[in-house]
Amino acid sequence: MNPNHQSWLRFLAVAALLLVASVFIHNHTHAEELPPRDDLARFPTQLGEWTGTDVTISDDARQVLGPGDFLERVYSNPSAGAVDLFLAYFPSQRSGDTIHSPKNCLPGAGWTPVQSGRIRIPWGNGGRLVANRYILAKGLDREVVLYWYQSHGRAVASEYWAKYYLIEDAIRLNRTDGALVRVITPLAYQEPINEGVSRAEAFARQVMPLLGNFIPR
């Protein structure tokens, strides 16, 4: 490694430490003030032709997630199948209660990622959501997973950018609240992957315009 490269890495390390120190000092001297929001339990159970049924989140899962507001709900559509929606809102991420990356949990319960990437989903009036896309398999079962991070009117797929914006918003807005949005749909036997992805996309487009009431800008 050449000396210039080493100097650049040291500069980045020092800058990162200074930034983290600034966030620590700022967050421990100012209480966060959050805009009003609706509880996730009030998220609509009817989305077009989709009808939702709540799924109980276990105490063990809540303990892993930490303090926050959580919702898991399975939506069914007679002509399109089923979709599992999970919303997790964290009012503060100061004390280590940060959003857990789903990619660390996806391989659980015997599921194995077989494809991964990003997907761009147009919605609303010119809006465009970039989400993570995973295809999981367990035996003959397969499912499509979409997820993204959302805070302060901003949706991103990258967990690294999500952490960057967490630091930026802590300094600029004195806010560390944020959310994870996850959509899962099972693939029927021999159903083409693109059909499941299209189903998850269409559902995400139904969800996106409503999130502002529950995940404040």
Backbone bond lengths (Angstrom), bond angles and torsions (degrees), N, CA, C in turn:
res aa  C-N    CA-C-N  psi(-1)  N-CA   C-N-CA  omega(-1)  CA-C   N-CA-C  phi
1 M - - - 1.469 - - 1.524 109.16 -
2 N 1.334 117.32 128.61 1.458 119.87 -177.12 1.523 111.19 -75.62
3 P 1.355 117.71 158.75 1.478 121.57 -175.66 1.518 113.09 -60.40
4 N 1.343 117.41 -37.42 1.459 119.54 -179.36 1.529 111.43 -63.13
5 H 1.336 115.10 -39.59 1.462 119.47 179.12 1.527 110.45 -66.08
6 Q 1.347 115.96 -40.97 1.468 119.85 178.53 1.529 110.71 -62.88
7 S 1.329 117.10 -41.41 1.465 120.73 179.47 1.528 110.75 -63.38
8 W 1.327 115.69 -40.12 1.467 119.82 179.62 1.526 110.88 -64.52
9 L 1.328 117.00 -41.38 1.461 120.26 178.45 1.528 110.90 -64.64
10 R 1.334 116.64 -40.34 1.470 119.71 178.33 1.523 110.80 -64.14
11 F 1.328 115.50 -39.52 1.467 119.43 177.72 1.520 110.89 -61.32
12 L 1.326 116.76 -45.00 1.460 120.34 179.62 1.525 110.99 -62.92
13 A 1.335 116.17 -40.25 1.465 119.61 -179.78 1.522 110.84 -63.83
14 V 1.339 116.57 -44.55 1.464 120.51 179.41 1.525 110.73 -64.89
15 A 1.335 116.62 -43.55 1.463 120.17 179.27 1.518 110.94 -60.73
16 A 1.345 116.27 -40.88 1.455 120.04 179.24 1.522 111.04 -64.10
17 L 1.336 116.99 -42.18 1.459 120.50 179.00 1.526 111.52 -63.39
18 L 1.336 116.35 -41.54 1.468 119.98 178.26 1.515 110.76 -63.62
19 L 1.326 115.96 -39.35 1.456 119.87 -179.89 1.517 111.11 -65.90
20 V 1.328 116.19 -45.13 1.461 119.90 178.57 1.526 110.24 -62.59
21 A 1.314 116.71 -40.25 1.466 119.72 178.94 1.525 111.05 -63.34
22 S 1.333 116.71 -40.34 1.464 120.05 178.56 1.515 111.24 -62.32
23 V 1.335 115.29 -43.21 1.467 119.38 178.69 1.521 110.80 -62.59
24 F 1.339 116.49 -43.22 1.469 120.43 -178.92 1.525 110.49 -60.15
25 I 1.333 116.51 -48.81 1.466 120.27 -178.91 1.524 110.80 -63.11
26 H 1.332 115.71 -45.49 1.466 119.88 -177.69 1.531 111.42 -63.09
27 N 1.314 115.87 -45.43 1.457 119.69 -175.72 1.523 112.94 -70.79
28 H 1.302 116.82 -22.17 1.461 118.71 -178.88 1.529 112.79 -96.98
29 T 1.298 117.00 6.91 1.459 119.54 175.67 1.527 112.46 -123.01
30 H 1.317 118.28 -4.72 1.454 121.84 -179.33 1.526 109.83 -136.02
31 A 1.320 116.56 125.95 1.461 120.31 175.66 1.519 109.14 -73.90
32 E 1.332 115.81 141.45 1.457 120.08 178.53 1.522 110.51 -74.05
33 E 1.316 114.96 140.14 1.459 121.30 174.98 1.520 107.65 -117.38
34 L 1.329 115.92 115.92 1.458 121.27 -174.76 1.521 111.08 -104.18
35 P 1.325 117.53 143.23 1.464 120.30 175.24 1.530 110.05 -66.15
36 P 1.332 117.45 158.91 1.465 119.44 176.56 1.524 111.16 -65.44
37 R 1.319 115.99 149.54 1.458 121.73 179.56 1.517 109.01 -151.36
38 D 1.331 116.65 159.18 1.457 121.58 174.94 1.520 110.04 -85.49
39 D 1.334 117.06 146.69 1.454 120.98 174.05 1.527 109.52 -64.52
40 L 1.330 116.37 146.69 1.461 120.08 -179.13 1.525 112.39 -61.83
41 A 1.333 117.25 -25.08 1.463 120.00 178.61 1.528 111.79 -60.90
42 R 1.326 116.48 -20.91 1.463 120.97 -179.34 1.529 112.39 -91.50
43 F 1.325 117.18 2.89 1.460 119.53 175.95 1.530 108.59 -59.56
44 P 1.333 118.51 136.58 1.476 120.50 -172.60 1.530 112.96 -56.01
45 T 1.321 114.98 135.59 1.465 119.88 175.17 1.522 111.29 -84.63
46 Q 1.324 116.57 -14.84 1.461 120.76 178.34 1.528 109.21 -115.66
47 L 1.322 116.83 117.07 1.456 122.83 177.70 1.527 107.82 -123.47
48 G 1.315 116.08 94.84 1.458 118.83 -174.61 1.516 109.73 61.95
49 E 1.324 116.20 -121.61 1.475 120.96 179.02 1.530 112.18 -90.55
50 W 1.321 116.60 3.51 1.469 120.46 179.84 1.529 109.72 -91.98
51 T 1.337 116.06 130.82 1.465 122.24 178.08 1.518 109.06 -118.39
52 G 1.348 116.11 127.48 1.454 120.49 -172.92 1.512 114.62 -101.21
53 T 1.337 115.10 147.42 1.462 123.30 174.49 1.524 107.91 -128.34
54 D 1.339 116.81 126.37 1.457 120.72 -176.09 1.533 111.93 -66.76
55 V 1.333 114.74 145.17 1.462 122.86 174.39 1.523 107.24 -111.51
56 T 1.320 117.13 130.37 1.464 120.89 179.53 1.523 110.44 -70.89
57 I 1.320 116.19 127.81 1.461 121.63 176.18 1.526 107.70 -91.02
58 S 1.311 117.00 122.83 1.460 121.12 -174.16 1.524 111.43 -65.33
59 D 1.337 114.97 158.02 1.468 120.29 177.20 1.526 110.91 -61.83
60 D 1.339 116.97 -36.99 1.460 120.11 179.23 1.528 110.57 -63.07
61 A 1.334 116.37 -42.06 1.465 120.15 179.49 1.530 110.63 -65.88
62 R 1.324 116.16 -40.11 1.470 120.02 178.67 1.527 110.97 -64.47
63 Q 1.314 116.22 -36.16 1.464 119.32 179.34 1.529 110.37 -65.98
64 V 1.339 116.96 -38.11 1.461 120.66 177.73 1.526 110.45 -68.28
65 L 1.331 116.53 -41.07 1.460 120.74 -178.40 1.519 112.11 -66.64
66 G 1.333 116.83 -37.35 1.457 120.35 -178.40 1.515 111.67 91.33
67 P 1.335 117.39 -172.53 1.465 121.13 -177.24 1.537 111.24 -64.92
68 G 1.308 115.06 133.07 1.460 118.92 178.46 1.513 111.28 167.55
69 D 1.321 115.07 -172.86 1.457 123.63 179.54 1.521 106.90 -117.49
70 F 1.343 117.29 124.11 1.459 120.83 -171.77 1.530 111.03 -130.70
71 L 1.321 114.04 148.34 1.466 120.50 177.42 1.518 109.08 -144.92
72 E 1.322 116.25 130.07 1.460 121.22 167.87 1.518 107.53 -125.81
73 R 1.333 115.55 130.73 1.461 119.94 -175.06 1.524 109.00 -148.36
74 V 1.325 116.74 135.28 1.456 122.01 176.71 1.523 108.45 -98.65
75 Y 1.333 115.50 122.15 1.459 122.13 178.29 1.523 109.49 -102.89
76 S 1.327 115.25 133.84 1.457 121.12 -179.84 1.525 109.95 -117.33
77 N 1.313 114.90 144.73 1.458 122.38 177.71 1.521 107.02 -135.79
78 P 1.340 118.82 117.64 1.466 120.81 -175.28 1.525 113.66 -53.91
79 S 1.323 117.11 -28.64 1.462 119.68 -176.78 1.522 113.67 -101.47
80 A 1.352 116.92 -2.14 1.467 118.27 -174.06 1.518 114.58 -133.14
81 G 1.323 119.83 -11.37 1.455 120.58 -179.86 1.513 112.40 104.72
82 A 1.329 116.55 -143.51 1.461 121.41 -174.96 1.526 110.83 -134.78
83 V 1.334 114.23 151.99 1.468 121.93 178.18 1.523 108.07 -139.24
84 D 1.324 116.29 135.54 1.465 122.38 176.18 1.528 107.85 -100.11
85 L 1.340 116.42 121.44 1.468 122.27 178.46 1.522 109.31 -107.40
86 F 1.332 116.16 128.70 1.460 121.43 175.36 1.525 108.03 -124.06
87 L 1.328 116.10 125.69 1.460 122.87 176.52 1.521 108.57 -120.86
88 A 1.316 116.52 132.72 1.472 121.59 178.17 1.517 108.40 -132.82
89 Y 1.326 116.86 117.37 1.463 121.47 178.97 1.522 109.31 -114.60
90 F 1.330 115.79 127.44 1.459 122.58 179.76 1.527 108.57 -111.57
91 P 1.332 118.72 111.85 1.465 120.45 -177.75 1.518 113.21 -67.11
92 S 1.338 117.66 -21.81 1.461 120.83 177.62 1.518 108.97 -151.44
93 Q 1.336 115.82 139.97 1.465 121.08 176.28 1.525 110.50 -122.05
94 R 1.336 114.77 32.59 1.462 119.62 -177.70 1.514 113.27 -73.96
95 S 1.332 116.67 -43.44 1.468 120.91 -166.43 1.522 112.44 -102.00
96 G 1.326 116.32 37.43 1.461 119.42 178.50 1.505 113.80 86.60
97 D 1.349 117.26 0.14 1.469 120.33 179.61 1.527 109.09 -86.41
98 T 1.332 115.38 61.41 1.453 120.13 -177.08 1.523 110.68 -89.96
99 I 1.312 115.78 164.57 1.457 121.54 -178.04 1.529 109.15 -70.02
100 H 1.327 116.43 129.85 1.458 121.51 177.83 1.529 109.26 -79.59
101 S 1.312 116.66 133.91 1.458 120.80 178.59 1.529 110.13 -70.44
102 P 1.332 118.15 125.06 1.472 119.78 179.29 1.519 113.41 -60.02
103 K 1.334 117.88 -26.52 1.464 118.17 -177.27 1.523 111.64 -65.50
104 N 1.343 117.02 -18.56 1.461 119.96 175.36 1.524 111.57 -81.55
105 C 1.349 116.26 -20.91 1.459 120.71 -178.49 1.529 112.40 -101.03
106 L 1.335 116.99 -21.05 1.463 120.14 -175.28 1.527 113.74 -57.91
107 P 1.349 119.18 -38.74 1.469 117.47 -178.57 1.530 113.80 -72.26
108 G 1.340 118.04 -2.78 1.458 120.72 -177.20 1.514 112.67 -68.19
109 A 1.319 116.43 164.82 1.466 124.79 176.06 1.524 112.04 57.98
110 G 1.334 116.90 28.74 1.459 119.79 174.59 1.515 115.36 87.80
111 W 1.335 118.05 -1.82 1.465 120.33 179.71 1.525 109.99 -81.51
112 T 1.330 115.93 139.59 1.458 121.99 -179.21 1.521 110.10 -122.73
113 P 1.333 118.83 127.38 1.470 120.05 175.43 1.532 110.51 -67.74
114 V 1.327 116.91 128.69 1.461 121.32 178.28 1.529 111.58 -113.92
115 Q 1.330 116.83 -18.12 1.458 121.88 174.81 1.520 108.36 -146.49
116 S 1.324 115.91 148.99 1.455 119.20 174.44 1.520 108.91 -152.55
117 G 1.306 115.44 154.77 1.453 120.67 179.59 1.513 110.37 173.64
118 R 1.313 116.48 -161.58 1.464 123.29 178.44 1.518 108.92 -121.44
119 I 1.324 115.58 153.94 1.447 120.87 179.60 1.524 108.70 -137.64
120 R 1.323 117.19 140.79 1.465 122.41 177.83 1.518 108.70 -105.17
121 I 1.336 115.53 124.97 1.456 121.42 -174.95 1.526 109.19 -119.35
122 P 1.327 118.63 110.55 1.465 119.91 176.04 1.525 110.45 -72.11
123 W 1.332 116.38 141.81 1.465 119.84 178.43 1.529 108.69 -155.37
124 G 1.312 115.90 157.31 1.461 121.43 175.77 1.516 111.93 60.78
125 N 1.323 115.24 -150.62 1.457 121.95 -178.84 1.530 110.64 -91.42
126 G 1.309 115.31 79.16 1.458 119.47 178.27 1.505 114.83 85.34
127 G 1.317 118.37 2.34 1.454 120.48 177.88 1.522 111.36 -71.17
128 R 1.319 116.53 152.31 1.463 121.23 178.43 1.525 109.04 -143.32
129 L 1.315 115.47 119.35 1.455 122.28 179.86 1.519 109.14 -98.24
130 V 1.323 116.91 130.33 1.460 122.06 170.97 1.525 107.32 -103.68
131 A 1.329 116.50 120.24 1.466 121.55 -176.14 1.525 109.83 -126.20
132 N 1.321 115.32 155.71 1.460 120.57 170.85 1.521 108.86 -75.87
133 R 1.336 115.75 142.40 1.466 120.35 178.27 1.521 109.09 -127.44
134 Y 1.324 116.18 125.18 1.457 122.04 176.42 1.518 109.68 -124.60
135 I 1.322 116.09 144.72 1.465 122.65 168.28 1.526 106.33 -112.64
136 L 1.334 116.43 120.90 1.459 121.78 -179.42 1.524 110.04 -110.01
137 A 1.328 115.62 151.67 1.463 120.41 178.73 1.523 109.55 -137.34
138 K 1.332 114.84 144.73 1.468 122.27 173.01 1.519 106.42 -145.83
139 G 1.327 116.53 103.55 1.451 119.57 -172.71 1.524 109.42 64.79
140 L 1.323 115.92 -125.84 1.464 120.85 177.94 1.526 112.18 -90.16
141 D 1.334 116.74 -6.71 1.465 120.22 -178.76 1.532 109.92 -83.74
142 R 1.340 114.65 143.21 1.464 120.61 177.40 1.528 108.72 -139.06
143 E 1.302 116.39 154.33 1.454 120.34 175.95 1.528 110.55 -150.23
144 V 1.329 113.71 153.62 1.464 121.73 177.93 1.526 107.98 -102.74
145 V 1.318 116.80 133.41 1.461 122.18 179.04 1.523 109.04 -122.87
146 L 1.331 116.41 127.73 1.459 122.34 169.81 1.527 107.68 -118.14
147 Y 1.325 117.31 140.13 1.467 118.49 173.46 1.515 110.05 -154.61
148 W 1.329 114.10 155.35 1.462 120.80 176.84 1.522 109.19 -155.20
149 Y 1.339 115.34 167.23 1.462 122.35 178.77 1.527 107.85 -106.01
150 Q 1.327 115.69 140.30 1.468 119.09 -177.19 1.523 110.53 -137.04
151 S 1.345 115.06 134.80 1.469 120.64 175.79 1.514 109.06 -161.57
152 H 1.313 115.75 137.97 1.464 123.01 170.76 1.528 112.28 55.02
153 G 1.345 115.46 39.92 1.454 121.21 178.49 1.516 114.54 79.38
154 R 1.325 117.37 8.95 1.460 122.72 -176.82 1.524 109.59 -118.23
155 A 1.330 117.03 130.94 1.460 121.87 176.90 1.523 109.08 -118.87
156 V 1.339 117.28 128.27 1.461 121.65 -179.28 1.518 109.42 -135.84
157 A 1.340 115.47 152.06 1.457 120.36 177.59 1.522 111.33 -89.87
158 S 1.319 117.29 -36.37 1.465 122.16 -173.26 1.523 111.55 -74.72
159 E 1.329 115.94 126.90 1.465 119.07 176.51 1.528 111.05 -68.28
160 Y 1.342 116.64 -26.58 1.465 119.45 178.44 1.525 111.21 -70.91
161 W 1.336 117.00 -42.71 1.459 119.71 175.26 1.522 110.57 -65.66
162 A 1.337 116.49 -35.67 1.470 119.58 177.92 1.525 110.23 -60.92
163 K 1.338 116.89 -40.55 1.469 120.43 178.83 1.532 110.51 -70.00
164 Y 1.335 116.17 -37.64 1.461 119.19 177.40 1.525 110.87 -60.56
165 Y 1.336 115.98 -47.61 1.460 119.70 -179.33 1.527 111.16 -67.11
166 L 1.336 116.64 -29.96 1.464 119.71 175.65 1.523 110.15 -59.60
167 I 1.337 117.09 -45.84 1.463 121.25 179.16 1.528 110.56 -67.31
168 E 1.343 115.64 -45.41 1.462 119.10 -179.18 1.525 111.99 -59.96
169 D 1.332 116.50 -45.28 1.466 120.10 -177.77 1.521 111.85 -71.63
170 A 1.341 117.05 -29.20 1.463 119.55 176.12 1.518 110.18 -62.89
171 I 1.331 116.26 -40.16 1.466 120.65 179.70 1.524 110.86 -76.26
172 R 1.329 116.27 -46.58 1.464 120.80 -171.80 1.520 112.91 -78.24
173 L 1.353 116.28 -39.08 1.461 120.81 -173.81 1.521 113.60 -113.48
174 N 1.347 117.08 -8.11 1.461 121.37 -171.29 1.526 110.78 54.86
175 R 1.355 115.42 43.98 1.462 121.68 177.51 1.522 109.62 -136.99
176 T 1.330 115.27 135.18 1.463 120.19 176.33 1.517 111.67 -123.19
177 D 1.340 116.72 15.38 1.467 118.64 179.97 1.528 109.74 -73.17
178 G 1.321 115.43 153.87 1.460 120.76 179.56 1.508 110.61 -172.75
179 A 1.330 115.95 173.10 1.454 120.11 -173.97 1.522 111.69 -144.26
180 L 1.317 114.03 158.24 1.454 122.96 171.09 1.525 107.70 -116.33
181 V 1.326 115.91 135.71 1.463 121.93 175.96 1.528 107.48 -121.05
182 R 1.342 116.28 126.39 1.466 120.21 -177.88 1.530 109.68 -132.62
183 V 1.313 115.44 134.87 1.466 122.63 178.89 1.522 108.16 -125.01
184 I 1.333 116.74 127.41 1.469 121.92 178.58 1.519 108.90 -126.90
185 T 1.326 116.63 134.33 1.462 119.65 173.35 1.526 108.87 -134.62
186 P 1.333 117.96 132.58 1.469 120.18 178.51 1.525 110.44 -75.92
187 L 1.313 115.39 148.28 1.450 121.44 174.91 1.526 108.97 -95.00
188 A 1.312 116.29 130.92 1.463 120.33 175.56 1.524 109.69 -67.28
189 Y 1.315 116.39 163.15 1.469 121.20 -179.38 1.528 109.99 -56.27
190 Q 1.318 116.49 123.70 1.463 125.11 179.71 1.536 113.16 64.29
191 E 1.326 117.65 13.60 1.461 118.99 175.08 1.525 109.17 -70.76
192 P 1.334 118.94 132.50 1.465 120.66 177.66 1.525 111.31 -60.65
193 I 1.324 115.94 143.18 1.464 120.95 -178.63 1.517 111.03 -57.89
194 N 1.348 116.65 -40.34 1.463 119.17 -175.78 1.525 112.24 -62.78
195 E 1.326 117.43 -27.01 1.471 119.73 177.67 1.526 110.46 -70.55
196 G 1.329 116.65 -41.38 1.455 119.53 177.00 1.519 111.72 -66.15
197 V 1.335 116.50 -38.94 1.464 120.28 178.03 1.528 109.88 -63.74
198 S 1.329 116.62 -42.44 1.472 120.52 178.43 1.521 111.35 -62.01
199 R 1.330 117.21 -38.31 1.462 121.24 178.38 1.535 110.50 -65.20
200 A 1.330 116.66 -44.75 1.459 120.28 178.97 1.526 110.96 -65.75
201 E 1.333 116.91 -39.25 1.465 121.15 177.26 1.527 110.82 -60.66
202 A 1.325 116.11 -48.75 1.460 120.29 -177.73 1.521 110.81 -60.53
203 F 1.322 116.41 -38.36 1.461 119.81 178.73 1.527 110.48 -68.32
204 A 1.331 116.56 -41.94 1.472 120.21 178.72 1.525 110.70 -59.56
205 R 1.312 117.35 -36.16 1.470 120.17 178.20 1.522 111.47 -66.35
206 Q 1.333 117.03 -28.94 1.468 120.90 175.61 1.525 110.53 -71.73
207 V 1.330 116.21 -34.79 1.463 121.86 -174.26 1.527 112.47 -78.39
208 M 1.323 116.43 -42.19 1.463 121.44 -170.40 1.536 114.52 -52.02
209 P 1.330 119.69 -47.91 1.473 118.66 -176.37 1.527 113.95 -65.21
210 L 1.333 117.35 -16.13 1.463 121.32 -175.31 1.521 113.37 -94.34
211 L 1.310 117.13 -15.09 1.464 120.22 -170.26 1.522 113.49 -67.67
212 G 1.328 117.53 -26.66 1.465 119.83 -177.50 1.511 113.97 -60.28
213 N 1.326 117.83 -25.31 1.476 120.59 179.08 1.530 111.66 -76.25
214 F 1.346 116.41 -19.43 1.467 120.66 -173.39 1.530 112.94 -115.55
215 I 1.333 115.96 -22.02 1.462 122.39 177.30 1.515 105.62 -122.93
216 P 1.335 118.50 96.38 1.466 120.84 -168.57 1.520 113.61 -65.37
217 R 1.334 114.74 148.34 1.455 121.35 177.22 1.524 110.47 -71.15
